[in-house]
């Protein structure tokens, strides 16, 4: 199950996603020519078909290129006009449009969504006191689930309207906590924002963006659709060297844009020039400032300056104390990143036509290392750790899940360990994995940061102790919110998973030995066989459920519709607790039989593990799981 959660996280967008970390660049490129050679070397070594790339400063682009092949079958070379899919970088235009309309006095970020679009279905138990507002849509603080598999799987025709897309599957739009308290990435937010833009402007969303942004910015080849131009110049997307079909995204505003390196360079320059092109101010500089800051999480209210603003997130690199802003995006077979630093006065965008995470990570690190090659790092002197961080050592789990279903895995595999000394507050994943370890510290001007802790990569306050209205005392680190859990829960669940896996493997091996022995010696079957066999059958059902659920992340179309795969997941999620119940029935049936007490207690312990696992899965909603619903 951990696999599917990781896959779903990267489907349409992966803001600040800590993917599998690649090694740091062997040497930092010192010249542009060295950077070009380094990027091409990465492309070749990682078998990435094509890279579209642009490096930009306030004066304009100083490198725009397409490298490799846009199509490996026809050997079509990529160039600066090749169209790539940029995924969730598309969301930045929804933020631009909202900020433009706000500047014109036609709406406000704090307007209630229910007032502007009462016909859009969503559920918020706190609507009377904490309504969902426009700003929550863009900062992903509505509390809604990210869109469900059914929405991911739906192939929306280009003729489908924004409203029709929102009407297709509104079930995911239910606030799970008080809006404006926790960040949880949700693609539907951009769709709802796009609909509000349509209502206020009286124009189709895509037409509004084209008229007010694409055309004035000189992004004439950019569009939300599989246009004739895209069919001529679009890069074919690949997963493991296999060509992907064009993905018609349900909520186009969330991630459907196709663009070229040449066009995307203009977007980077607009951000560096604070909303201006060479001929016009499209949005005020103050609007770009607002995009770059999160204001609607508990941490941001406490002084955290990192996180996800209006379709714009902060990130850093090593211990540079330099802030990068931007967005990234991904679809099956394509990944992209746009990032810029106002401190450095430069930025970049790159797009690849492969779902190649190591290549993506290496390219990003190499570019940032190059941009920072002349930067002198001046780390401030840390002071004594504030008292509020000295008593929060222990084990913590995230409570701002992107998907409600993810809780079942993050309570086991997402555990973080917090501890501190006199100066530093340390946070690291208990089991390793995607989240890198880190540390925070206070500095001399910490009073202006409300005693929050500094992140060394950005130099900004990024860690705060907050009071969640539901969970109580919690710790926010950048965008993530963590709640303390007991060691008993942490190691109890790890022990449950570990014991069940070990016992199942041992039982399977023993069953093979038993079977061969009985076949060779023709030993008759006795009650001890059944009492040992049923827990093994339950294990096979359990692992069948885990495997089919994990595979669902690779076959979204099948998982999000009624298919053999989705029905298998549904059936196995029911069969597992039923098989556990039958294990209990067999134990009761044979409790007075002449069976070795060691065999009986072994079967009882094995069955108890299954019972606990079945309860655990059911508690997190994994009984009768309908992935298509």
KAGI-V784797 format. One record per pair of residues at least 24 apart in sequence whose ideal C-beta (glycine too) atoms are under 8 Angstrom apart, sorted by the first residue. I is the first residue (numbers start at 1). J is the second residue. If there is no record, write none. Layout:
I/J + I/J
This chain:
1/408 + 1/409 + 1/546 + 1/549 + 1/550 + 1/622 + 2/409 + 2/413 + 2/550 + 3/550 + 3/553 + 4/549 + 4/550 + 4/552 + 4/553 + 5/403 + 5/405 + 5/406 + 5/409 + 5/410 + 5/553 + 6/434 + 6/553 + 7/553 + 7/554 + 8/146 + 8/149 + 8/152 + 8/402 + 8/403 + 8/553 + 9/185 + 9/402 + 10/330 + 10/357 + 11/152 + 11/330 + 11/331 + 11/332 + 11/556 + 12/87 + 12/88 + 12/152 + 12/187 + 12/249 + 12/254 + 12/255 + 12/329 + 12/330 + 12/331 + 13/87 + 13/88 + 13/91 + 13/185 + 13/187 + 13/254 + 13/255 + 13/327 + 13/328 + 13/329 + 13/330 + 14/88 + 14/328 + 14/329 + 14/330 + 15/88 + 15/185 + 15/308 + 15/313 + 15/327 + 15/328 + 15/479 + 16/308 + 16/313 + 16/314 + 16/315 + 16/478 + 16/479 + 17/328 + 17/434 + 18/434 + 18/435 + 18/436 + 19/357 + 19/360 + 19/361 + 19/434 + 20/357 + 20/358 + 20/361 + 20/434 + 21/361 + 21/436 + 22/358 + 22/361 + 22/362 + 22/365 + 24/365 + 24/369 + 25/362 + 25/365 + 25/366 + 25/369 + 28/369 + 28/370 + 28/373 + 29/366 + 29/369 + 29/370 + 29/373 + 30/373 + 32/62 + 32/63 + 35/63 + 35/366 + 35/367 + 35/370 + 36/63 + 36/65 + 38/366 + 38/370 + 39/67 + 39/363 + 39/366 + 39/367 + 40/67 + 42/359 + 42/362 + 42/363 + 42/366 + 43/67 + 43/68 + 43/359 + 46/356 + 46/358 + 46/359 + 46/362 + 47/241 + 47/354 + 47/356 + 48/352 + 48/353 + 48/354 + 48/356 + 48/359 + 49/78 + 49/235 + 49/236 + 49/238 + 49/352 + 49/353 + 49/354 + 50/78 + 50/82 + 50/84 + 50/235 + 50/352 + 50/353 + 51/78 + 51/350 + 51/351 + 51/352 + 51/363 + 52/78 + 52/80 + 52/82 + 52/84 + 52/235 + 52/260 + 52/261 + 52/264 + 52/350 + 52/351 + 52/352 + 53/261 + 53/348 + 53/349 + 53/350 + 53/351 + 54/80 + 54/261 + 54/262 + 54/264 + 54/265 + 54/268 + 54/348 + 54/349 + 54/350 + 55/346 + 55/347 + 55/348 + 55/367 + 56/265 + 56/268 + 56/269 + 56/272 + 56/340 + 56/346 + 56/347 + 56/348 + 56/349 + 57/272 + 57/345 + 57/346 + 57/347 + 58/269 + 58/272 + 58/273 + 58/345 + 60/265 + 60/269 + 61/262 + 61/265 + 61/268 + 61/269 + 64/261 + 64/262 + 64/265 + 65/261 + 66/261 + 70/233 + 70/234 + 70/235 + 70/236 + 70/353 + 71/235 + 71/236 + 72/236 + 72/238 + 72/241 + 73/236 + 73/243 + 78/235 + 78/353 + 80/260 + 80/261 + 80/262 + 81/221 + 81/233 + 81/260 + 81/261 + 81/262 + 82/233 + 82/234 + 82/235 + 82/260 + 82/261 + 83/221 + 83/229 + 83/230 + 83/233 + 83/234 + 83/235 + 83/258 + 83/259 + 83/260 + 84/234 + 84/235 + 84/258 + 84/259 + 84/260 + 84/261 + 84/334 + 84/336 + 84/351 + 84/352 + 84/353 + 85/237 + 85/247 + 85/256 + 85/257 + 85/258 + 85/329 + 85/331 + 85/334 + 85/336 + 85/351 + 86/255 + 86/257 + 86/258 + 86/259 + 86/264 + 86/329 + 86/336 + 86/338 + 86/351 + 87/255 + 87/328 + 87/329 + 87/330 + 87/331 + 87/334 + 87/335 + 87/336 + 88/187 + 88/254 + 88/255 + 88/327 + 88/328 + 88/329 + 88/330 + 89/255 + 89/257 + 89/326 + 89/327 + 89/328 + 89/329 + 89/336 + 89/337 + 89/338 + 89/349 + 90/190 + 90/224 + 90/252 + 90/253 + 90/254 + 90/255 + 90/256 + 90/257 + 90/329 + 91/138 + 91/190 + 91/253 + 91/254 + 91/255 + 91/311 + 91/327 + 92/267 + 92/291 + 92/311 + 92/312 + 92/327 + 92/338 + 93/209 + 93/213 + 93/253 + 93/257 + 94/138 + 94/190 + 94/193 + 94/194 + 94/197 + 94/253 + 94/311 + 95/138 + 95/193 + 95/291 + 95/310 + 95/311 + 95/312 + 96/209 + 96/213 + 96/282 + 96/283 + 96/287 + 97/193 + 97/197 + 97/201 + 97/205 + 97/208 + 97/209 + 97/212 + 97/213 + 98/134 + 98/138 + 98/193 + 98/196 + 98/197 + 98/310 + 99/283 + 99/284 + 99/287 + 99/290 + 99/291 + 99/310 + 100/212 + 100/282 + 100/283 + 100/287 + 101/197 + 101/200 + 101/201 + 102/287 + 103/283 + 103/284 + 103/287 + 106/200 + 106/201 + 107/134 + 107/196 + 107/200 + 108/134 + 109/133 + 109/134 + 109/135 + 109/138 + 109/290 + 109/310 + 110/134 + 110/135 + 113/137 + 113/192 + 113/196 + 116/196 + 116/199 + 116/200 + 117/192 + 117/195 + 117/196 + 117/199 + 119/163 + 120/163 + 120/166 + 120/170 + 120/192 + 120/195 + 121/166 + 121/167 + 121/170 + 121/173 + 122/170 + 122/173 + 122/174 + 122/175 + 122/192 + 123/173 + 123/174 + 123/175 + 124/174 + 124/175 + 124/179 + 125/175 + 126/175 + 126/178 + 126/179 + 130/178 + 130/179 + 130/180 + 131/179 + 132/175 + 132/179 + 133/179 + 133/180 + 134/193 + 134/196 + 135/180 + 135/295 + 135/296 + 135/310 + 136/179 + 136/180 + 136/189 + 136/296 + 137/189 + 137/190 + 137/192 + 137/193 + 138/189 + 138/190 + 138/193 + 138/310 + 138/311 + 139/183 + 139/294 + 139/295 + 139/296 + 139/297 + 139/308 + 139/309 + 139/310 + 140/183 + 140/184 + 140/185 + 140/186 + 140/189 + 140/308 + 141/179 + 141/180 + 141/181 + 141/182 + 141/183 + 141/184 + 141/296 + 141/297 + 142/173 + 142/175 + 142/179 + 142/186 + 142/189 + 143/174 + 143/175 + 143/176 + 143/177 + 143/178 + 143/179 + 143/181 + 143/182 + 143/184 + 144/172 + 144/173 + 144/174 + 144/175 + 144/176 + 144/184 + 144/186 + 144/188 + 144/189 + 145/172 + 145/173 + 145/174 + 145/176 + 145/184 + 145/186 + 145/402 + 145/403 + 145/404 + 146/172 + 146/184 + 146/185 + 146/186 + 146/187 + 146/188 + 146/402 + 146/403 + 147/172 + 147/186 + 147/187 + 147/188 + 147/250 + 147/251 + 148/172 + 148/560 + 148/629 + 149/552 + 149/556 + 149/559 + 149/560 + 149/627 + 149/628 + 150/560 + 150/561 + 150/627 + 150/628 + 150/629 + 151/187 + 151/188 + 151/250 + 151/251 + 151/560 + 152/250 + 152/556 + 152/560 + 153/556 + 153/557 + 153/558 + 153/559 + 153/560 + 153/561 + 153/628 + 154/250 + 154/560 + 155/247 + 155/248 + 155/557 + 156/248 + 156/249 + 156/250 + 156/252 + 157/248 + 158/225 + 158/226 + 158/248 + 160/250 + 161/204 + 162/191 + 162/194 + 162/195 + 162/198 + 162/204 + 162/205 + 162/251 + 162/252 + 162/253 + 163/195 + 163/198 + 165/191 + 165/250 + 165/251 + 165/252 + 166/191 + 166/192 + 166/195 + 166/251 + 168/250 + 171/629 + 176/404 + 177/400 + 177/468 + 177/469 + 177/470 + 178/469 + 178/470 + 180/296 + 180/297 + 181/297 + 181/298 + 181/468 + 181/469 + 182/297 + 182/298 + 182/399 + 182/400 + 182/468 + 182/481 + 183/294 + 183/297 + 183/307 + 183/308 + 183/400 + 183/479 + 183/480 + 183/481 + 184/400 + 184/401 + 184/402 + 185/308 + 185/402 + 186/402 + 187/251 + 187/254 + 187/255 + 188/251 + 188/254 + 189/254 + 190/251 + 190/253 + 190/254 + 190/255 + 190/311 + 191/250 + 191/251 + 191/252 + 191/253 + 191/254 + 193/253 + 194/251 + 194/252 + 194/253 + 205/252 + 205/253 + 206/252 + 212/282 + 213/282 + 216/277 + 216/279 + 216/280 + 216/282 + 217/263 + 217/266 + 217/267 + 217/270 + 217/277 + 217/282 + 218/263 + 218/266 + 218/277 + 219/259 + 219/263 + 219/264 + 219/266 + 219/267 + 220/263 + 221/259 + 221/260 + 221/262 + 221/263 + 222/257 + 222/258 + 222/259 + 222/260 + 222/263 + 223/257 + 223/258 + 224/252 + 224/253 + 224/256 + 224/257 + 224/258 + 225/256 + 225/258 + 226/258 + 227/258 + 230/258 + 233/260 + 234/258 + 235/334 + 235/351 + 235/353 + 236/353 + 237/331 + 237/332 + 237/333 + 237/334 + 237/353 + 237/354 + 237/355 + 238/333 + 238/353 + 238/354 + 238/355 + 239/332 + 239/333 + 239/354 + 239/355 + 240/355 + 243/333 + 244/331 + 244/332 + 244/333 + 244/334 + 247/331 + 247/332 + 249/331 + 255/329 + 255/331 + 259/351 + 261/349 + 261/350 + 261/351 + 264/338 + 264/349 + 264/351 + 265/349 + 267/338 + 267/349 + 268/338 + 268/340 + 268/347 + 268/348 + 268/349 + 271/325 + 271/326 + 271/340 + 271/347 + 272/340 + 272/342 + 272/345 + 272/346 + 272/347 + 291/325 + 292/325 + 294/479 + 297/476 + 297/479 + 297/481 + 298/464 + 298/466 + 298/467 + 298/468 + 298/474 + 298/476 + 298/481 + 299/464 + 299/466 + 299/476 + 299/478 + 299/481 + 301/466 + 302/450 + 302/452 + 302/464 + 302/465 + 302/466 + 302/476 + 303/449 + 303/450 + 303/452 + 303/461 + 303/464 + 304/452 + 304/460 + 304/461 + 304/462 + 304/463 + 304/464 + 304/476 + 304/478 + 305/449 + 305/460 + 305/461 + 305/462 + 306/455 + 306/458 + 306/460 + 306/461 + 306/462 + 306/478 + 306/479 + 307/462 + 307/478 + 307/479 + 308/479 + 313/479 + 314/458 + 314/460 + 314/478 + 315/339 + 315/457 + 315/458 + 316/455 + 316/456 + 316/457 + 316/458 + 316/459 + 317/365 + 317/368 + 317/369 + 317/372 + 317/457 + 318/372 + 318/457 + 319/377 + 319/379 + 319/456 + 319/457 + 320/372 + 320/375 + 320/377 + 320/457 + 321/377 + 321/378 + 321/379 + 321/456 + 321/457 + 321/458 + 321/459 + 322/372 + 322/375 + 322/458 + 322/459 + 323/458 + 323/459 + 323/460 + 324/368 + 330/355 + 332/556 + 335/360 + 337/363 + 337/364 + 339/364 + 339/368 + 341/371 + 344/371 + 344/372 + 344/375 + 346/371 + 379/456 + 380/443 + 380/444 + 380/454 + 380/459 + 381/443 + 381/444 + 382/423 + 382/424 + 382/441 + 382/442 + 382/443 + 382/454 + 383/423 + 383/441 + 383/442 + 383/443 + 383/444 + 383/446 + 384/422 + 384/423 + 384/442 + 385/420 + 385/421 + 385/422 + 385/423 + 385/424 + 385/425 + 385/441 + 385/442 + 385/453 + 386/442 + 386/446 + 386/451 + 386/453 + 388/451 + 388/465 + 389/420 + 389/425 + 389/440 + 389/453 + 389/463 + 389/465 + 390/420 + 392/418 + 392/420 + 392/465 + 392/475 + 392/484 + 393/418 + 393/419 + 393/420 + 394/418 + 394/419 + 394/484 + 394/485 + 394/487 + 395/430 + 395/484 + 395/485 + 395/486 + 395/487 + 395/490 + 396/475 + 396/482 + 396/483 + 396/484 + 396/485 + 397/482 + 397/483 + 397/485 + 398/480 + 398/481 + 398/482 + 399/468 + 399/471 + 399/474 + 399/481 + 399/482 + 399/483 + 400/479 + 400/480 + 400/481 + 404/621 + 405/620 + 405/621 + 405/622 + 407/620 + 408/616 + 408/617 + 408/620 + 408/621 + 408/622 + 411/485 + 411/489 + 411/493 + 411/620 + 412/493 + 412/494 + 412/497 + 415/485 + 415/490 + 416/482 + 418/475 + 418/482 + 425/453 + 425/463 + 427/463 + 427/477 + 430/490 + 438/477 + 440/477 + 493/616 + 496/609 + 496/612 + 496/613 + 496/616 + 497/613 + 499/609 + 500/539 + 500/542 + 500/609 + 500/610 + 500/613 + 503/539 + 503/605 + 503/606 + 503/609 + 504/536 + 504/539 + 504/542 + 504/543 + 507/532 + 507/535 + 507/536 + 507/539 + 507/606 + 508/536 + 508/539 + 511/536 + 527/590 + 527/593 + 527/595 + 528/595 + 528/596 + 528/599 + 530/586 + 530/590 + 531/586 + 531/587 + 531/590 + 531/595 + 531/599 + 531/600 + 531/603 + 532/599 + 532/602 + 532/603 + 534/579 + 534/582 + 534/583 + 534/586 + 534/603 + 534/607 + 535/583 + 535/603 + 535/606 + 535/607 + 535/610 + 537/579 + 538/576 + 538/579 + 538/580 + 538/582 + 538/583 + 538/607 + 538/610 + 539/610 + 541/572 + 541/575 + 541/576 + 541/579 + 542/576 + 542/610 + 542/613 + 544/568 + 544/572 + 545/569 + 545/572 + 545/573 + 545/576 + 548/572 + 549/625 + 549/627 + 552/627 + 559/627 + 559/628 + 560/627 + 560/628 + 561/628 + 562/628 + 563/628 + 566/626 + 566/627 + 566/628 + 569/625 + 569/627 + 570/624 + 570/625 + 570/626 + 570/627 + 573/617 + 573/622 + 573/623 + 573/624 + 573/625 + 574/623 + 574/624 + 576/614 + 576/617 + 577/614 + 577/617 + 577/618 + 577/623 + 579/610 + 580/607 + 580/610 + 580/611 + 580/613 + 580/614 + 583/607 + 583/610 + 584/611
